[in-house]
Amino acid sequence: MARCSAALPIAEPICGIGLGAGLFGEHIRLGGLFLGFEGAAIVLMVVGVVMVARSPLVCGEA
């Protein structure tokens, strides 16, 4: 995975959530603690993908 390809693994689940809510009528809870947990999950996902994309083991630099 190149450093510039970190956007695809981030965008794919977010698009999946949007498609599930839009096309299939899934409900996303946006109140109270649910919003905090969902926000934290997205932040952790982005941080994890960026860390893997920058890893020298993945980029072939090690």
NUKOLLUM-827977 format. One record per residue: residue in three letters; y, x, z of N, C-alpha, C, O, CB in turn. Coordinates in steps of 0.001 Angstrom, whole numbers, plus 500000, padded with zeros to 6 digits. Atoms other than C-alpha are relative to their C-alpha. Glycine has a CB too. Layout:
N
ALAYXZYXZYXZYXZYXZ...
***
This chain:
62
MET498836500855500000500000500000500000501230500903500000501402501715500910499996499026501225ALA498787499209500057503272501564498964501043499437500961500962498287501392500550500039498569ARG498966500444499070506311501384501172500758498793499464501195497945500243500972501135500287CYS499229501103500573507999498985498785499179498709499905499741497653499613500511500389498619SER500823501200500144505067496551498781499793499247501310498890498416501406498665500371499425ALA500139500692498719505542495385502380500465498558499924500102497758500786500778500728501073ALA499467501359500094507323492226501215498915498970499692498991497843500181501078499940498934LEU501040500964500372504210490585499751499168499529501188498983498321501334499091500607498964PRO500756500497498848502110490500502948500852499216500994500316498424501769499349501151500709ILE499117500771499126505156489151504808500258498630499397500226497622500103501331500744500232ALA499619501256500649506051486482502256498824499045499832499015497829499864500615500284498649GLU501156500854500275502523485188501638499722498976501107499593497792500796498779500859499796PRO500249501017498978501896483544505051501179499053500203500985497878500516499664500667501307ILE498838500869499844505462482233505235500021498954498889500332497790499142501307500827499992CYS500099500966501103505059480621501803498857499023500238498975497840499917499800500728498656GLY501129500881499685501692479242502912500375498933501014499958497781500894498831500813500526ILE499535500971499009503313477585505908500907498974499328500787497775499580500746500709501162GLY499103500912500714506014476113503677499255499051499085499575497864499021501003500783499197LEU500793500865500877503480474816501173499181498994500798499057497837500396499077500839499122GLY500765500914499160501341473324503929500863498862500517500439497707500543499382500748501164ALA499096501033499485504320471493505372500520499110498882500627497895499049501172500640500739GLY499407500773501089505755470432502029499007499189499196499239498009498934500721500907499088LEU500950500673500888502705469565499940498949499172500727498539498114500251499314501012499150PHE501110500651499321500116468576502500500418499217501240499566498663501935498984501020500380GLY499502500795498898502327466945505126499646500516501378499620499746502338499505498642499867GLU500282499431498682501415469327507937501281499974500836502385500104500307499444501458499876HIS498845500069499106503687469066510954500173501325500721499212501904501228499843498850501017ILE499662498773499295505431472086512418500845499594501199501896498973501044500760501028499067ARG499255500333498786506566471695516010501160500977500163500956502189500239499073500033501251LEU498814499152499934510111472990516290500772499851501303501896500341501408500907499690498848GLY499268500217498765511049471974519801499511500878501132498344501268501180499905498567500401GLY500342499307498765511124473847523075499333501338499809499794502181499039499128499152500807LEU500720498727500036508636476642523565499342500276498652499127501433498289498953500022501082PHE500669499801501288506993476065520194500860500838499057500347501710498355499675498648499353LEU499109499250500881510038477391518354500035501473500401500052502356499543501419499404500032GLY500014498613499532510068480511520526498718500724499626498753501874499188500185500044501498PHE501282499389500362506368481171519964499901500250498500499406501294498076498843499112500454GLU500064499823501459506669480654516204500918501128499554500555501925498689500381498694499275GLY499079498908500332509693482942516013499434501351500385499527502314499623501335499792500690ALA500601498742499546507930485622518053498834500402499101498660501586498811499524499874501460ALA501133499697500878504838485366515834500474500562498663499876501502498140499153498743499770ILE499472499507501279506902485859512667500564501409500172500352502269499318501094499044499451VAL499449498667499750508733488840514185498871501019500157498949502110499593500896499991501262LEU501126499086499830505435490437515266499288500261498678498849501383498424499014499440501019MET500636499822501295503968489863511813500810500970499138500242501870498518499844498644499286VAL499153499124500802506937491534510107499933501437500517499801502374499729501454499497500010VAL500067498662499417506892494485512517498650500663499680498607501838499318500217499931501531GLY501324499452500293503134494952512037499841500411498548499296501477498260498940498995500352VAL500124499677501426503317494860508249500845501217499654500401502083498900500418498799499130VAL499144498846500281506222497308508159499385501274500577499426502323499933501416499780500578MET500636498820499409504405499687510523498809500469499169498630501671498970499550499699501431VAL501145499618500837501266499617508374500476500561498672499917501539498176499070498795499762ALA499501499530501288503271500038505175500603501407500086500593502150499105501037499029499466ARG499407498670499824504984503130506596499027501030500538499401502190500708501174499912500921SER500985499090499427501809504691507976499641501086498991499386500787497824498736499231500437PRO500400498930500915501027508096506488498543499883499552498189500355498472500218501344500659LEU501397500176500396497340507188506452499861499053498820499019499256497946499184499484501170VAL500061500977501089497966504231504163500667500552498747500195500316497635500667498679500418CYS499254499470501144500465506039501938499363501236499395499820501716498358501405500321500411GLY500675498827500540498106508975501416500698501305500300500462502304499621499857499860498540GLU499261498783499658500400511508503066499299500827501064499712501954501337501389499645500472ALA500677499260498926497975512542505809498743500671499495498047501336500262499658499072501160
***
